[in-house]
């Protein structure tokens, strides 16, 4: 595919706040033509043509691609990537941003990724793999606490349990391996040592040769203010992460990022797309908690608004192997994304409430995640409903602006954490 200057019609697969952020950023490109989003949502419908085909319906997506003939596809969710959607679309002649199935396994199997890190000396937590629940429980009787129990496969971001006691760890093992709360993803589990230190998310662009990190970010997983409550898909994010210094960034590039790309190449699993590094800055140095084979959510909603370069040109370069010659520039400012959720998320919550949205101002954006259009009205349709994002020269200003925007968004049973960015500001002495 020649780059040229031709306008490109783009297919984006997915339907959350992450996809809305990707679409809004793609629309800034002078070469961006029509955008279809499968399935999209009621908010994304303002920026793209939404088509009600599920992201996991590979046959439906393939049929749509054959009919509408997009020039390029962006596959963002983990499930279709691990199922091989990129392979399927590329086979139909549709070039894609996203890893093939044999590279997406870096997220699809935690056992694979742990074995990869051990084999190539990439720093990570010590761990053991189990296929038998009784053996795992026996091992836990002698393991120090806290301990981390992880399902091998995809589990909607909920497959890792930090257990403070043996009884908690035993329950996690039984839930995963006996009760099958995550289905086949729990057939194998990892029991890992508990690492301490600040967490950092680093998304990166890679064409399988060159790797360019994006601005670092800090996710907020717990449902409630003060890091209380259950783990969620993420209640907000800030970028950059103040704990991620230039010195640590250089060390991560040398010890983690480039070795991971090289390891995947040596395994015959060249990774092209967005490779996400979930890191823990331990007293011994940075270590990998997890890899993702795609943009993180909500980190993407904080990171992409800081991108000054053309996203479409970057993702084309990742597909075509020309990332080394492509400009990737982020602003020197900061960003904050505050997620508004349906109260009760991630457990039981009510939906179907009308959403009132303000006009987003300059350096502001509203990324819609769980909403549907009905009778011309935007109604809540999920746990995480939307993200209110603002950028500013400083993190303190970005946080204040994001919360100011969030306050103008209303729907019944809306809930947001009151402390997104507080830990980062504290690290900055603010």
C-alpha positions, 0 to 999 in steps of 0.5 A: 500500500502506497502512502501517497496523499489519498483520503482513506476510509477507515474501519475501527473495531470496538465500541468504548471510550478508547475507540472514541478517543482513537476516532476523534484523533484520527479525524484530525488527520488531513487524509482521514475520510469516512470512518465506520465503527463496529459496533460503536455506541451512541456517543461515537455516532456523532463522529463515525458511522456506527454499524451494529456488528459485535467486535467479536463477530469476525464473520460479520466484520469480514462480510462488512469489509468485503462489502464496504471495502475500507482502505484501512482497519484499526482493531483495538479490543483484546478479544478480536485481536486474540481471535485473529481478526487482523489475520482475517482482514489482512487476508481479505486485502484490508491492511490493519493496525494491530497485531496478528493472532500469534503476536496478540498472545502476549496478552492472550496468555499470561503464561506465554508472556511470563515464559517469554520474560523468563527466557529472555531475561526481562524483569518481572515478578517470580511466579509458578504455573498451575493446571490443578487447583489442589496443587495450587492451593497446597503451594499457597499454604507455604507462600508469603502474603500478599500474593497475586493469583492470575488467570492465564487468559483474557478476563475483561481486566478482572483476572488478577487477584491480590490476596492478603491471606490464604483464604482469599488466595484459595477462593481466587483459585477455586473461582478461576479453576473450579467455578470457572468464573472466567471460563477457559481463561482459568484452566491455567493460573499463575501464582506470583510474588507481590511487587511493591512500588508506583505503577506506570502504564506505557503505551507504545507504537511499534512496527516490529523493528522500531518502538516509540513510547507514548507519554506515560500515564497513571491509571486508577483501577479501584471503584471508589475514592481513596483507592477503595472498592473493587477493581474496575476497568479504570476510573480515570487516568493522568498523563504523564506519570510523575514517577516515570522519570527520564532515567527510568524511561531510558532504563525501561527502553534498554531492559524491557521495551526493546528486549520485548520487541526482539524476543517476539521477533526471535519467537517468530511472533513479530508484533506490530501495533500498540504494545502496552507495558504495565510496569511496577517501579520496584526498589530493585528497578522497573518490572513488567506486571503485564503486557497488553496487545492494544491501547489501554482504556482509559489511558488512551483517553488521557494520552492521545489528546497530548499527541501533536503528530498525525495518528493516521500517518503513525499507524500506517507506518506501524503497518508498513514498517516505516516508523523510524522515519515517521514523526511521533511528537507529544505536547509537553503539557499534561492530561487528565481523564475522569470517568463517569460511571453508573453508580454500583459499577463494577457490580449491579447498576441501572442504565437507561438514564438520559445524559446531558452533555455540555459543549466541550471547550478548547483542550477538552473532550468527552469520550463516550463509552457506555451509551446508546441513542434512542429517540434522539436522546443519549441514554446510559447503557453501561458501567463506565459511561464516559470520560471527561478529559482536559489538557493543560500546561500543568497536571494541576490545571488539567485535573481542575479542568477535567473535573470542571467539565465532568461537573457539567455532565449529568445523568441519574446515578452518575458516579465519579471518583473525587481523587483522580490525579491526587497521587500524581499531584502528591508526587509532584509536591502539589 
